[in-house]
Amino acid sequence: MGKNKATPEDVYHAYRLLLGREPDPEGYRHYCALIEEQVLSPVEVAWRFMDSREFQSKQSSFLVSDADTKPCEGIVTLKSQACTQEQLESSAFRYWAARLREQPGRLHRKLWEWSFITQALFERGMLRTGRRGLGFAVGTEPLSALFASLGCRILASDLDPDSAGKAGWADTNQHASSLMQLNSRGICPDDLFAAQVVFQEADMRAISSDLRNFDFLWSSCAMEHLGSLQLGMDFVMNAMECLRPGGVAVHTTELNCDSNFRTIKTGGDVVYRRRDLLELTDLLHARGYVVEPLDFDLGHTEADRYVDEPPYRGRAHLKLRIGRYASTSFGLIVSKPSVEGSRNE
């Protein structure tokens, strides 16, 4: 079924609602011509207006983060949950976006993943001076630098260059080929970064026994690239051995938004269903680990409903098409009990 085509009336309302003024003749003719030439939908017209310099200028207060909005440590609000526009626009996620040198509120699921991981760890007292963190498949993500700037000692890990090249990660700029790449945004002072962060090659399918006694660990949409649904679940289970008692693990991965039955089970990009994540939760519980309650709410805004199609150039990128399925990011928060004897071995 074709998309709903915008009308000149939609253009008029976009001027009134988004720019707060009556249309000027030249601009009105421009947008009406775009409707005819590109067959834009009302939502696409709205995105065009929001991309304009006038809108950005009028709404500049939404594009910066208030220095006084730093979240309060110890107040736990996040569950294991799916990416939504509402969360991205929350004060906590906007604060971390600014610290990550990103545009606060940008509608991209990767920004949600980084903000989710950071806020989940921050709420649970993990991002403090002296805490030890382990990052898996860090690629070129900025989290190692952010955590180091907060006083954490970080071991950032990734595949060896040969394996990364075979997997296609190096070709897509997702592999950390040098330590300083991880601080390319200048988030952490260079001397502090050099003192707090080390890099080590690691295979998520065969975690080395020397990776132990960390306060926290994380992975950002990495477990779905290990070859199968089962291999990703095995990684989450095995990674818990890297934590000291009381430690916290946060992982993000792909969630199938279309089906709880059919999905991509093997290959370079698998997509977890609700049933898979519930099964993983049961396995973690069986070993005595604590999993934050799972919330599968997918959001209720236009951006939440929009599915970005390959080659992924949509204005909103909270959901994307992987094979036949619409997918979004899902965050899983798992804690290791403070007393080892409380685990059900």
C-alpha angles and dihedrals in degrees: 000000000000123000123264108266118228121240133211086259089062089054090051092051091047090058091049099042102035104029097028096227145084116276118267112228097242095047092044091054090048094055094042089054090051090054091057097040099044101022093233123194121227090257091052090050089053091052090052090055093047090052091056122106090235093058092044090051095047093047098039091125088069093053098060131060122237109238088221095059097083107141121249114254115232097030103112114205106144123095128185096282152147128268115268137171090238092062094046089054095047117114092245095052091044090053093052092044089059091048088052091053091248130129106266112242095016106159099236126121094219089061088049090052094051092045092046093051092046096046093045091054094041093052090053095051096252100124098073135118110284098018115134118225133187121204121197122207090355094173107177095320117142098228096098090057093046093050091047090051087057091055101264124139107230135199105196114196138187142157119291112265095254094052092043091053092050091049092050094240096118091051091056094047093248097120126087104231093170135022096236091058086074090065097040091124092058092239093143127039107258096238093050091045092051091050097045106037131063128174127223133176112242138172112218089207092058109029113198117244090230091070098089144129099033120156092219143358137192146185127193113213093322106116092072091062097061096093106265144022089255095052091053092050090048089054093054091050095046094045090063088073088067092066129086117229107289093027126139132222123197122188132174123201144156120294121199106232095184108050142022089194114038120049145132104286103173138026137056094315117034123177121218120222126212089256092055093053091047089051090050089050091053091051092050091048090051089060092049099257122140118235120192110240114277117243115190097184105139097196132257108239130099089256090052091052095045115099115203112221126210127309081038105226100140122135087238120045105177092115128028139181116255109181106312096339137086108228138185136181120274125193123214121196117196128177131197114224116255091232114057091205091064092069119103102232 
